[in-house]
Amino acid sequence: MSSVVAKSYNKNADPVVAYCSEHTAILTPLQVELQKETLTNAPMGGMLGAPEVLTFGQHFIQSFGGKRVLDIGTYTGASALAWALAVPDDGEVYTFDIDHTNYKKYGVPILSKDQKTFAKIKPVEGAAVDSLDKLIADGQSGTFDFAFIDADKTSYPAYYEKCVTLLRSGGVILVDNSLRGGKVADPKCREDPSNAAIHATNDIIFQDQRTRSALLNLGDGTHVAFKK
Ligand SMILES: C[S@@+](CC[C@H](N)C(=O)[O-])C[C@H]1O[C@@H](n2cnc3c(N)ncnc32)[C@H](O)[C@@H]1O
């Protein structure tokens, strides 16, 4: 199916996508270095967060003075770095991944060059559903300002539910890959379990009375939910 859903760093990105990104994405030299290292050397470089989505998320954090962030899906650390740059000195970014090998190998050598920002990042290794459940069990519900969901797609409904619980009123959730290159709009493509899970998450968010939301064609699709 024809589609102009794309991350701007993809070589053949649609000119309108490229134009929007050129007028949105702002990266520090460290972010540029991490992006280059990830796309050149890390396995599955296409998992890297789209810079336009990361900048958009930073604007939310900085606009409402967000301090505590949930970053679900670390990979090499691009989203964690973006949030750590946006929160104040006493801010905290919990970044979750089933396996932090790529973060340690490609991310840490670059991120650690800026110790002040690096110190705000708290890596949590293991299945993110379990790690989020642990935070809830620890009594941290309602204490986070911002969440970014960008890990295994079939767990998205669970991640969204747990993020709504962990966010304070007024907090914001960004759900990445909400359009899956446009595939969610094609019923045939929804036979794939990951696409079906994203489609289900979009329905859940749209119908959720606990949040206000908008599904945007930004990056690979960004569903924004504002907790009431
Ligand atoms: C798309 S990448 C994250 C990209 C990153 N947010 C960025 O901005 O570059 C998805 C990550 O989710 C992780 N992942 C997969 N299954 C997971 C699970 N069950 N729990 C936590 N992380 C998981 C993968 O190891 C991978 O690093």
The ligand as a Gaussian input file, in Angstrom:
#p B3LYP/6-31G(d) Opt

LIG

0 1
 C       13.032000      -0.159000      18.728000
 S       14.230000      -0.611000      19.928000
 C       14.257000       0.805000      20.997000
 C       14.817000       2.035000      20.337000
 C       15.139000       3.187000      21.270000
 N       13.986000       3.591000      22.043000
 C       15.668000       4.377000      20.485000
 O       15.090000       5.482000      20.579000
 O       16.639000       4.219000      19.739000
 C       13.373000      -1.822000      20.853000
 C       14.117000      -2.422000      22.028000
 O       13.168000      -3.174000      22.794000
 C       13.863000      -4.241000      23.398000
 N       12.915000      -5.277000      23.836000
 C       12.383000      -6.293000      23.113000
 N       11.584000      -7.040000      23.889000
 C       11.604000      -6.492000      25.134000
 C       10.984000      -6.798000      26.368000
 N       10.168000      -7.846000      26.491000
 N       11.241000      -6.016000      27.432000
 C       12.073000      -4.949000      27.317000
 N       12.694000      -4.617000      26.169000
 C       12.466000      -5.368000      25.097000
 C       14.851000      -4.702000      22.335000
 O       15.926000      -5.399000      22.942000
 C       15.248000      -3.388000      21.666000
 O       16.485000      -2.919000      22.166000

